[in-house]
Amino acid sequence: MMTIELFTALLGWSLVINIIVLLFSTLMVVLMRETISSIHARLFSLNKQDLGRAYFQYLAQYKIAILVLNLAPYIALKIIT
């Protein structure tokens, strides 16, 4: 049986892992933009301007998902316990 404390810990570690993945993805897009853009442009037949928009949209949506699915429930559980 999963207790509230165990579920809170699960959400906390999930939050940490997701933030690390977001930071790593952001660093890779910033530091290796040309390399990543050329690979993705060939794979998906997109121009580099569209890829920049796609990268930004991916990072923004991932950040929102982290806030809604990890941080908000974690804070709510911390408040009630």
C-alpha positions in Angstrom: 0.0 0.0 0.0 1.3 3.4 -0.9 1.2 6.0 1.9 0.9 9.7 1.4 4.6 10.1 2.5 5.8 7.5 0.0 3.8 9.2 -2.8 5.2 12.6 -1.8 8.7 11.2 -2.0 7.9 9.7 -5.4 6.7 13.0 -6.7 9.7 14.8 -5.2 12.2 12.5 -6.9 10.2 12.6 -10.2 10.4 16.4 -10.0 14.2 16.3 -9.5 14.7 13.9 -12.4 12.4 15.9 -14.7 14.2 19.2 -13.9 17.5 17.5 -14.6 16.2 16.3 -18.0 14.8 19.8 -18.8 18.2 21.5 -17.9 20.1 18.9 -20.0 17.8 19.4 -23.0 18.1 23.1 -22.7 21.9 23.0 -22.5 22.1 20.7 -25.5 19.9 23.0 -27.6 21.8 26.1 -26.6 25.3 24.6 -26.8 24.9 22.3 -29.8 22.2 24.2 -31.8 23.9 23.9 -35.2 24.7 20.2 -34.9 21.3 19.3 -33.6 19.5 21.5 -36.2 21.4 20.0 -39.1 20.6 16.4 -37.9 16.9 17.2 -37.3 16.6 19.2 -40.6 17.7 16.1 -42.5 15.6 13.7 -40.5 12.3 15.7 -40.6 12.7 17.8 -43.8 12.3 21.1 -41.9 14.2 24.3 -42.3 16.3 25.7 -39.4 13.8 28.5 -38.5 11.0 26.0 -38.0 13.3 23.8 -35.9 14.1 26.8 -33.6 10.4 27.3 -33.0 9.9 23.5 -32.4 12.8 23.4 -29.9 11.3 26.4 -28.0 7.8 24.9 -28.0 9.1 21.5 -26.8 11.0 23.1 -23.9 8.1 25.3 -22.9 5.6 22.4 -23.0 7.9 20.2 -21.0 8.3 22.9 -18.4 4.6 23.3 -18.1 4.1 19.6 -17.8 6.7 19.5 -15.0 4.9 22.3 -13.1 1.4 20.8 -13.5 2.2 17.1 -13.1 5.0 17.1 -10.6 5.4 20.4 -8.7 1.8 21.3 -8.1 0.8 17.8 -6.6 4.1 17.7 -4.6 3.3 21.1 -3.0 -0.3 20.1 -2.4 0.8 16.9 -0.6 3.4 18.8 1.4 0.7 21.2 2.6 -1.7 18.5 3.7 0.9 16.4 5.5 
